Amino acid sequence: MPNTQISAIICTHNRDTYLGAAIDSLLAQDFVGEFEVVVVDNGSSDRTREVVEHRSHNPRLKYVFEPVIGLSVARNTGARVASSEILAYLDDDAEANSHWLQVLYSAYQENPKLAIAGGKVTLLWPEGTQPPRWLSTGLSANLGAYDLGDAIVYIDNPGQTPRGLNYSIRRSFLEEIGGFDTHLGRVGTKLLSNEELQMTELALQRGMQVAYLPNALVAHNVAPERLKRSWFFNRGWWQGISECYREQLAGKAGLGQLQRGSERFLRGLYKTLQYFHDPAERFDKIVYAYGQIGYLNAAIQGLLGKTKKE
């Protein structure tokens, strides 16, 4: 579309059950200017294309098929297809508030130093389902929950970086750093992450800003399979691997990772005992400790790979 001011991008892989609602929430945006909606079909084998074609009468909607599986790959493809300077990413199982794009766009217009912005995320539970007793506030973040309060926050701690399901970035900054790092980010069932955290670090290093915008509100559907303890253990394992990879990419690989991982593992076990009578916090700490095993496994693999090269 001519003079497009902001591009909303959905990267999707076999999520046709939720995709339609995500697209509809974007097409119904209350935005004063011109915007577009780009759907990147990342190698789906379900009804994804059909869901998009059902809405193809809307001129704002674009569809592109990306066969190489990987969230960061799909995000980079979406950025190439999109036509505006501001890129807003929404997950395929999320629904944006009607003012989402306007809040994001206004923030970038008012602040030329803003590189990344995201907003509050609430959770949509499956019908008839209540949050399990063993789910802590900390582990709710693994389901996408994100709330830093009701005021705008400029983030200086990468650990508070906006969630990827409700995420925007300035194109010029994205191009400057070479796009989303394809070594990080989800690939099929591999729950790699930390790509947004890395982006925040890069933005802050360049003297740019990262903002939490509470009014850029998104609701995230919690899939039933994510309410099993096994899903959280798997998520924790891949979180540990992601943290190890991120450190290696930052030049922090080596024996120090074994020490850091071991210390965190023992700390997790200690806190598991400390919170023994609190089912939610106890499970939280067990998952944390398990994630450190994933971290140590990746660190050992990295050291072995380095030894073979030498």
N, C-alpha and C positions, 0 to 999 in steps of 0.2 A: 504493500500500500504506500502511496506517496506521502512524504512528510510524517512517517511513522515516528512517534516520540518514545515509545517503549515497546519492547517485545516480550511477551510472556511465552515461556518455553516449558513444555512438558516432555520429559524423557521417559519412555515407557517400555516395559518388557513383560509381556504376558500378564497384564493386569486389567483385562477388559471389563471385569466386574465393577471396578471403581472408576475407570477412565472417563466414562461419559459424564459423570457428575463433576469431575475435575475440569473437563473442557467447558461444560456449561457454566461453571462458576466464573470462568474467565471471559467467555463470550458475553456474559451479562454484566460486565464491569461498568460501574458508573464513573467513566473517565471523560474529561472535558475535551481531550484532543483525539489524536489518531493512535490506535494501537493494533497489534497483530497477535495471533496465537499460533505458535509453531509446535507441532507434535512430532517428536522424533521417535519413530518406531524402531526400537533397538533389537532387531532380530526376533520379533514376536511370532509365535506360531498359533495364537488363539484368534479371537475375533477383533483384534485391535484395529486393523485397517477398516473393517466394516463399521466399527463404532465411529471412526473419524469420518468416513464417507457419508454416514447418516446425517452429518452436520455440514457437509461440504458446500451446501447452498450459501453458507455465511462467508462473505468475501474476506473476512479477517483471518480465516483459518488456513493454515498451510500444513502439509503433511510431507515428511521425508522419511525414507527407510534407510537405517544405518545397520548393515549386517554384522559389523564387528562389535561383539558383545563387550559392554563395559560402560558404567555410568559416566566416567570422565570422557570417554570417547564420544558418547552420545551428547554430552553437554557441549563439547567442542563443535560437534556437527551442528547442533542447534544454533550456536553462536555464529557459525559461518552462514547459515541460511537466513538468520534474522537480519533485519535491515536497520535497526536503531542502535543508538549509543548506549542505552540502558537495557540490560538483559535481566529479566526476572524469571527465576526458576521455581516451578511448583511441582511437587511430586504427583505421580499419577493416581495416588490414593488419598489425595488431600483436596480440600475445597476452600477457595479463597473468599474472604469477606468482599462485599461489593465495592468497597473503597480501596482495596489492596493496591492496585496499580497506581491510583492517584496519590496515595500516601508515599509510596516508594518514589515515584517520579518527582514529586514536590521536594522531597529530601535532597535528591541529586541536583535539582535546579537551584536550590538555596545554598548548597555547599559544594563548591568545586573541588574540595579536597576529599570528598567522600568517594571511597573506592568500592565498599561493600556495605550492604544493609539488609537486614532481615527483621522479621517481627515475631510477635507472640504466637505460640502454637498451643492449641487446646486439643484434647483427645476425644474422638468419637468412638465409644465402645459399641461392640456388636449388640444388637437388640436383645434385651433380656439378660445382659451380662453386667456384672459388677466387677470393679477392680479386685483382684485376689488379695487376700490378707498378707501374702508374702511379698507384695510389690511395694518397694520403697519409692520415695520421691526421686531418689537418685536414679533408680532403674527405670522410672517412668520416662526419663530423658532418652533412654534407648528406644522408646516407642515414639519419640519425636517431641515430647512435651518440652516447652521452652518458655519461661516467663521470668523476666528480670524486673518486673514491676510495671507501673503505669506511667512512667516517665521515660523520655528518651535517654539512652545510655550510650556514651562513646566508649568503646571497648578497648582496654589496654592489656587485658589478659586473654591470650588466644583460647584458653579453656572455656571462655564465655561466648565464643564465636557463634553467630546465627546458625540455625539448623539448615541443612541443605534442602529440606523440603519447602522452606519459605526463605528464599535466598535471592539476592540481586547483586549485580556487579556491573561496574562501568567497563564498557568494551575496550576503551583505550588502555586501561590497567590490565585487563585480561590478555590483550595482545602483547603488552610490554613484557609480561612474565612468561609468555609462550603458551598460554592456554591452561586448562586443567591438567594436572599431572596424571597421566594414564597409569602410573605405577600405584596410585591410590584411587579410592573410589570402588564401589561395588562392581563385581564382575560375576554375573549369574548368581549362583548360590554362595559365592565367596563374599562374606560381609566385610570387605575391606572398607576403611573409612579414613577420616582425618584429612581429607583433601581440603575441606573448608578451613580447618584449623591452620593448615599450611598457608592457605591464601591470606588469612589474617596476619600471620607472621610476616609474609612478604609485603603486605600493604603497610604495616607499621614500620618496617625497616625502611620504606621509601618515604616516610613522613606523611602518609595518607591516613584517612580515618575509616573506621568500621563502626557502624551504628546499629543499635537495637531500637526499633520503632514499634512501640506497643500497639499502635493503631493499624499496623500492617498485619492484620489478624488472619490466621489460617487454622482450619480444623483438620486434624489428621485421623483417618480411619485406622482403628486397631484391628488387624486381621485376627481371626480366632486362633490361628496357629501360633501367634506371638504371645498367647497367654499360657504357654506351657513353659515350665522351668527349663526344659531342654533348649528352647529357642534362646533364652537368656545366656545359658552356658556357651552356646555356639556364638552368640553375639559378643560375649566377653572374650572368647578365644581370638576371634578376628580383630577385636579392638586392640588386644595385646600385640598381634602381628602388625597391625596398622601403625601402632606407636613405634614399634621397632623399625619398620620401613621408613617412617618419617624421620627418625633420628639418623638412619643411615644416609638418606638423601641429603640431610643437613650436615653430613660429615662427622657425625657423632658415633660412628660404628666402632667396634673394638671390644676389648675385655671389660671396659667400664660398663657395657650393657649387661654383662653377666652379673656384675655386682649390683647394679641398680635393680635389675629384675628379681634377683634373689632377695634383696632387702624388701622390695614391695610385696613379694610373695609371702614372706614371713610376717610382714605387717598385716596383710590380709587375713592370715590364719589367726593372728593374735586378736584382731578386732572381731573375727567370727566368734571367738570364745567370749570376748567382752560383751557382745550383744546377744548372747545365747538365748535369753528369754524374750527377745524381740524378733519375731519371725521375719519381718520385713527387712530390718537392718542386718540380721544374721545372714539371710540369703544374699543381700547386697554384697556383703564382705566375702562370702564364698565365691560369688561370681567374679569379684575383683581378683581374688587370689588365683582362680582358675585362668583368668585372662593373662596373668603374669607367666603362667606356664606356656601359653601361646607366644608371649613376648620372648621368653628364654629360648624356646624352640627356634624361632626365627633368627634370634641372635646367634645361636650355635650354627645354624645353617649358613648364615652370613660369614662367620669366621671360617668354617670349613671350605666354603666357596673361595674365600680369599686365599687360604692356604694352598688350594689346588692350583690357583692362578700363578702363585709364586713358585 
